[in-house]
Every structure is written in structure tokens, then in C-alpha cells.
Amino acid sequence: MAPENTIEHKLSATAFPEAFDVRTQWPQCSAISGRVRDQSSCGSCWTFGSTEAFNDRYCISTGDSRTIFSAEDTNACCSGRECSFSMGCNGGQPSGAWNWFTKTGVSSGADWAEYEAKDGSSCKPYSMVTCAHHVAPPAGMVACDTVPSYSTPKCTSTCSDSVYGSTHTYASDKHFAKSSYSVKGVENMQTELMLKGTLSVAFTVYDDFELYTGGVYQHVTGKSLGGHAVKMVGWGVDNGTPYWTCVNSWNDSWGEKGTFRILRGKDECGIEGSVVAGDV
């Protein structure tokens, strides 16, 4: 189920600064918006691109810079018509996830390190191991291509971290968005970023994107590998080339410490064609 509303802002293009970044605009939320997470060997990019964007906007709106939203909960439980028939580790739709945030909400949930430590910091931390995506593994990390592909976790109505669950119920731990909607056009995307924060975006990945190490990405060579979803946090200009700044879910060993910049204004790889967000 796609968002019903499309946002059309009326802010003049002359009002946009040359560069903007959610992470520095709202420094009190930088620990949330600047966090680089890892989907592991699971096709759950859609859960990270949506859950993280909601998390950023939630912090911006409420001032809560401690609560980390659970990609695990979205991945396991966001399914069926309410979630645009998303399929966990087999792929899904950020628009469906945003709709799910309004209807069912998402619990807290940190990352693999917290899951492994059972540190009691959140309800459903991510249960899949952090691994190196398309780069040589740093010390202490395995390559993702050596990790068997995960199946979608079972959706449960209890917190997987028993320490956290001893003082919180899963139902009371849910956080809700007020609305979900599509955002159309470059200027509307910029306005949304400036006024409300992070966007969820999807685009086509090609062979050369996996090999990205820095700069402003533009597709040059290689075949299409399918769709990918990430969060968008800003824009800028590099030696005359306009770009968007996005945070990937391949941990900080990939790209520019886990982020990448991609050509802005030309719908590069479809990055401007499938944009969703919501009010918090």
C-alpha cells in the first residue's frame, strides 16, 4: 500500500542553500542520524531505509536522541497488505514500512553488537551478524559473501532481549508515525529535508555502485543488480557537480565511512523517483 498523499511544497528554489545535512542541522540527533547500520546477508535494505528515516525524524520532532528503532521488528513483522506485501529478507517497500509505522508502530532495537551482548538497551536488536559488503573485511569482521543468506526472522510479540523485556512490554515499546506520504521532485525533497529531516529513497544498483569508494557516484559500467533502499540526509556540490548525501546499510567499512554521494537533479539510477517519508 503506497502512501496516499504526495507533498507539493511552495518554497522557492532560491531559498535552498548550496549544501545541507540533517546530521549537522540537528546536532542533538547526530548520534541517531549519523549512525551507520548493517543489514548483513539479508535483503532487508528496505527496512533500514525506512526505519532509520523514521528514527531520525522522531528524534528531530521529540528530542529523543537515545531510542534506536528496530530494523529487526520492521523486517520480521511488516508484511501483508498493510506493508505493501513486503517479504523481510526477500525484499520490500519503504512506502509499505512507513504505512506500517502509522498503523502498527515499530519497537526499539539496536544492532548486532547489542544483540550479541544482550545488554538490555532495546527490545529487538538486529539478530544478523555485521559483515563486510564488497570490501576487504576489517579486523574482526567477516565478509558477507561467506555468511549464508539469512531467512526472515519470525515475528514475535515479545522483546528478544530478555533483560529489556523484564521491564518493558513489546506493545508499550511501539513508536508510531502520524502519516506516510510520497515526495515528488527535487525541490520538494530539499524542502522536506530542511523542514522535517531524513527521507527514505530507493534506486537501482549496478555493478559499479558496489565498488564505490568515494566521490559523486554516477553509473558508468556494469549490469543492474536490482533495487536498493537507503536514507537520504542532505545535498551539496562537489567541484560543480550537485549531489545527494545518503547513508547506506552496509556498515562504515564501505564507501565514505558508510555513506555515499550520488548525482542530484538527473534522477540518477532512479534516486529521485521513489521517495517516501511521514510526519511524526
N, C-alpha and C positions, 0 to 999 in steps of 0.2 A: 504494500500500500504506500504509494508515494505521497509526500506532503501535499496537502490540498492548496496551500497558498503560495504564491510567488511574490517575492518582495520587490517593489519598484521604488527606489529612493529618488529624491529630487535634489540631492546635493550636487552642486556644480563641480565639474572636473577640476576647476582652478583651485578648489578648496583642498585638494589632496596634496600632502607633502611628497617630496621625491621618494622618501623612504618611511616605512612604518613597520613596527614589530610589536606584536602583542606582549612578548616576553619582557620588553623594556617599558612599554606603555603602562602596564600594571605590574610594577616590580614586586608588589606584595604577593603576587601569584606566580612569580617566576619559578618557584620550586615545582609547581604543577605544570604550567605551560611549557617550561623548559625541560621537563622530564622526557627522556627518550626511552621508549619501552621496546619489547621484543615479542613478536608473535610466535617465534620458534618454528618448528617444522609442522605448521598448521596454516591452512588458508583462511586465517582469521583477521586479515588486514582490515576488513570492513568493520569489525568490532572495535579495533583500536582507533581507526579514523573517526568513528562516531563517538565512542565512549570518552576518548581524550578531549575532543572538541567540547562535548557537554561538560566535562570536568573543568576545563578552562573557563567556560562561561559561568559555571556555577560559582567558581572562586571569585571571578570578577564581580558577579552580582551580589554574592553573600559575604565575601571577605573570608570564607573558609579556605585557608591555604594548607590545611592538614589532611583533609579527606581525599583519598585516591579512589576513583571509581573503578569498578571491576570489569575488565575486559573478559574475564572468565565467565561472569554472570551473563553478560551480553552474548557471548559465544555459545554458551550452553542453553540458555533459556529463551533467547529471542528467536522465535520460529513461527511458522504458520502464517496465516493471512495478515495478522497484526504486525508481522515483521517482514512483509513482502516475500514470504516463503524463503527466508534466508536459511542456510544449511550449515551453520557452525564452521568447522574446519574445511568444509567443501565450498565455502564462499557465501557471500550475502550482500545485502544492500544497506549502505549507511542511511538512506531515507527510511527504510523499514526500522532500523535501530532507533532513529530519532522519534518515530511514531511510537515505538515500544516504550521509550523513555517517558512519553506523556501518559501512557496507559498503565504500564506495569512498574516503571521505575527500575533503577539499577542499584545494586548494593555497593558497598565499599569493597575494594580488593586491590592489593598491591601486586608486586611482581614475583618472579620465580624465587628470588633470593629470600623474600619474606615467606613464601610458601614452604621452601625447604627448611627455613629456620623455625617455622611455626611460632612466630614472635608475638602473635596476638595483636597485631596492628590493624587488621582489617578482616572482613567477613569471608570473602572469596578471592584470595590471591591467585595469581596465574600458575597453573599446575604443570606447565610445559617448560622444559629446560631452555635457558638462554643459550644461543648458539650463533656462530659466525656466519653471516649471509654474504656469499660471493666475495669474501676476503679471506686472507690467511688468518686462522684463529689466533687471537691474542693469548698470552699465557693464561692458563686456567680455563679456557673456553674451547669447546669442541666445534667442528664445522657442522653446519646444519645438514649438509648432504650425507653426513654419517649418522644422523639421527633419523630413525624410522618415522614416517609420517604419522602424526597423531590422529586419532579419531576424536570426534566431537565429545567433550565431556558430558556426563549425564547431568540434566537439570535437576537440582535438588532445592528443597525449601528450607534448608538449614545452612548455617555457616560452615565452610570446610575447615576453617581454623577454629579448633575447639576451645582454645584459650579466649579468643574474641567472642565466640559463641556462648561462653559461660556467663557473659554479662550483657550480650546483645542478642536479640532475635533477628532472623533474616528479614521478616516482614517489617520490623521497625527500622531496619537499616537501609531501606529503599529511599532513593532520591529521585524526584520527578522533574521533568521539564514541563513548562506551561504550554508550549506549542512546538510544532515542527513545520518547516517550510523549505521550498526551493529558493535559491537565489540566482537570478539571471543577469548576466552582463558584468563586464569588468568593473564599471563604476559602482554598481550595486554591491559587488564583492568587496571593494575597497571600503565603501561606506559601512557595511556590516562589520568588517574587521575593526574599523576605527571606533564605532559606537558600541559594539557588543562583544567583540572578540573573535576567537578562533572559528574557522569554517571546516566542515567535512567535505573533501573533494575526492573524486575518482578520475582515473585516467588509464590509458593503455601503456603497458610496459613492453619495451623492446629489449633485445639483447644488450644494446649499448647502455641502457639505463642501469642494468645490474653491475656494470663495470665502472659506473660513475665514481669519481674520487673528489671532484670539486669543480667550481666554476658554474656557469649558467648552462644547464642542460638543454640541448636541442637534439631530437632524434636524427641520427645520420645513417646508421647501418644496423642490420640485423632484423630478424623476424619478430612479429608480435608474439608475446608470451601470455597475453591475457590482461584482464583488468586488475587494478590495484587501487586501494583507498588509503588516504593519509589525512593528516590535519594540516591546514594552511594557517600560518601565523603572521604573514606580512608580505611586504614587497620592497623593492628597491631598484637601483640602476647600477650596473657594473660596466664602466667604460662605454657608456651609451646604450647598453643593452638592458631593457627593462626585464625584471624577473619577479616571480613569486617565491616566497620562502616557505618551505614545507618541512614538517617533521615526520620522518619515516618510522616504521615499527620493526627495524632491523638492528636495534641497539646502536650504541655510539661507536662501534668499530667500523661501520660502513659510512661512506660519503663524507660530508663535512661534520664530523662528530655526530652522526646520526641524522643530520638534516640534508636537504638539497635545495638548490635554486633551479627554477625552470622558467623558460621564456614566458613573458607576460604579454598579453594583448593579441596573441595569434592562435589561441586555443590549442597550444602545443600538446599533442597526444590526447586532446580532449579534456585538459585540465580545467577549462572554464565552462564545460558543458554539463557537468553533473555535480552541482554544489548544493549542499543542504546544511541547515542549522536550525536553531529554535530559540525561543525565549525561555528564560529561567526565572 
